[in-house]
Amino acid sequence: MRRPARLTPLLAALLVLCLAPGLRAQELGEGWIMPPDETPGSLIPSRPDAPAAAEPAPTVQPSVRGRAGPAQIRRLIVSRLRLADARQRPQVLRQARCLAYAVYFETQGETRLGQLAVAQVVLNRLRSPAYPKTVCRVVADRGQFPWTTGDLTIRDAARFRIAWSVALHMMAGIFTDPTQGATHFYAPARVGAPAWATPEAYLLTIGGHRFFRP
């Protein structure tokens, strides 16, 4: 009987990673989340403007730019985000995954519209000189999203798949801005009103979040 081969250092390291608890991001940067190597089609599972069953109809509806059907929208996303370009895809998907994490952790229990709105705020910050110029750096900006310093384990794969879809749709500009240009939001049910949440800066409420442009 042959003696079992010793584990190589690489295999041992992989076993440790597989058994490790949820990921904690202490210092987030440009590459803090890397997506798996997936085909573009698998990242666009559904239309995010379709409300989930049993969700009340929102008072504000997102508007699709133009009159494109689902197949045309899929092609638009692939084209606008350059997902068909193997050289561009890793960087684009890295940014999309950062946005998907923001949607996933910020919008539990929200309607599709609420998810679109939170994603839009992140994108609106890209246009402001007061914030970083990539999605990942906006999300990782110190003190802006407290969940980024906690456990980043995805425990609901179905909900994260929807967050992926929302992120890709919004980054491709498929929907108009449902927040009226908001750069800030907070959930009154979870936290007290921040100093910037003044009546003058208030824009609208979508689901459990109030949106502002200070």
N, C-alpha and C positions, 0 to 999 in steps of 0.2 A: 504494500500500500504506500503510495507516494505521499510525502509530506506536503501539506497545503502550502501554496505559495504565499509569501508575505505580501501584505498590502503595500502597494506603492504609496509614496507620500501624497500623490495627487488624489488617489482613490480615498485615502484616509481623510483628506481635507473635504472631499465631497460628502462623505458620510457625516462629518461634523456639521456641515452646512445644512444637510437635510434634516438633522435632528435638532437644529437650533430653533429657539422660539421665534416669535414675530420680530421682523426687522425693525431696528430703531435708527432713525436718521439724525445723527447728532450735528453733522455739518452738511448741509445740502448745497449743491452747486449745479453746474451745467449738466453733469451726467449722473445725477443722484438716482434716477430711475431709468433703467434700460428695458425696452420692450422685448418680448420674445421675437424670434424670426418668423413672422407670419405673413401670409399673402395679403395684399390690400383688401381683397374682397371679404376676408374673414373678420376684418375690423369694422365693417359697416353692416351690422346685423339687422338693423331695423330703422324705421323712420322715427326719430325722437319727437316729432310733433304729434304723434299719435298718443293720446292720454292713456295711461294704464287703466285697466278695468277697476271700477269702484272708486276712481278718483273723481272729485267734483270738477265740473267744467270751470276753468279759470276765467276771470273777467277780462283778461288781456290775452290775446292770441298771438303767437309768433307768426310772422309773415314770411313766406317763402319768396325769395327773389326770383321773379319770373314764374312761369307755369311749367316747371319740369316735373316729370314723373319720377318714380323711385329709381328706375334704371338710369335715367338721365342724370339724376342727382348722384348716383354712385359713380358714374363716369366723371362728373364734375369734380367730385372729391378727389378721385385718383389724379385727375389732371391738375387741379389747382394746388394740391399739396405735393405734386411731383412724386406720388407714391410708385409710379411706374419706373422711376429713375433710380436704379440701384445705388447710385452714388449719393443721392439726396435722401433716400428713404430712412437710414438710421437716425439722422439728425431730426427729420420731421417727426418720426414716430416717437423719439425721445421727448420732444416738446408736447406732442399730443398726449403721451402717457402722463406727463406732469399735470396737464390740464384735466385729464380723466381722474387722477387722484384727487384733485381739488373738488371736482364734481361729486365724486364718491363720498368723500369725508365731510363735505359741507352740506349735502342736500338729502340726507337720509329722511325718507318720508315725504319728500317734495314731489310735486307733479313734474311732468316733463318740462313744462314752461319754467318752473322754478329752477330746474337743472340748467336749462339753456341760459337763464338770467345770470346765475352764478358764474358760468363759463364766460359769459360776455363781459362781466366786470373784470375778470383777469385780462381779457383781450383789450379792454378799454384802457387798462393801465399801461399797456405797451405803447400807446399813443401819447402818454403824458411824460414830460421831461423829468418828473419827480420819481419815476420808477424805472427799474431795469428794462432792458430791451429784448429779453427772451421770456417765453412762458415759464420755463423752469426757474429762472432767477426771480421773476415776479412772485411765484408761489413760495419760493424759499426765502424771500425777503424777510429779514429779522423782525419778529413780532407781529407779522401780518396774518399768518395762519398757524395758530398754536398747535394744531394736530401734526404739523411737520416734525416736531421734536418728540413725538410719541411713537406708539406702535403702528407701523404702516402695513400690517398684515391685512390682506384682502380676504374677508371671511364670507362674502356673498358674491360668488362668481357671476351670477345672473345680473345683479345690480351693477357690478363693475363693467360688464359687457355693455350695458346701456350707457354707462358713463363714457366708455370708449367711443360709442356712436355719437353721443352728444358732443364730445370734444372734437371729433373729426368734422362733424357737420358745421360747428361754429368756426373752427379754424379755416375751413374752406369758404366761409362767407355765404353759406346756403340760406341763412335766416337774417332778417333785419334785426337790429338791436331792440330787444324787448324792454330794456332798462332806461331808455332815453339818455344814454350816455353816462350812466352811473359808474363811479370808480370805487365806491364803498358800499358795504352792506353789513347788516348784523341781524341776528335772530332774537327778537325781544323775549321770546319764551325761554331762551337759554342764557342770555347775558344782559347786563344793564346797558343803558344807552351810552355810547362813547361820547367824548367831548365834541367830536365833529358832527354828531347826529343832531343838527339844529333844524328848526322848521324851515329856515331859508334854503338849506341844502337838500331837503327831502324831495324825492321825485315820485315814488310810488311804492306800493307793497305788492309783492308777488308771493303767494303761499305764506310761508313762515318767515320771510325775510323782508326787511325794509331797505330800500335802496336810496343812495344819496350821491350828490356830486358837490363836495365842499368847495 
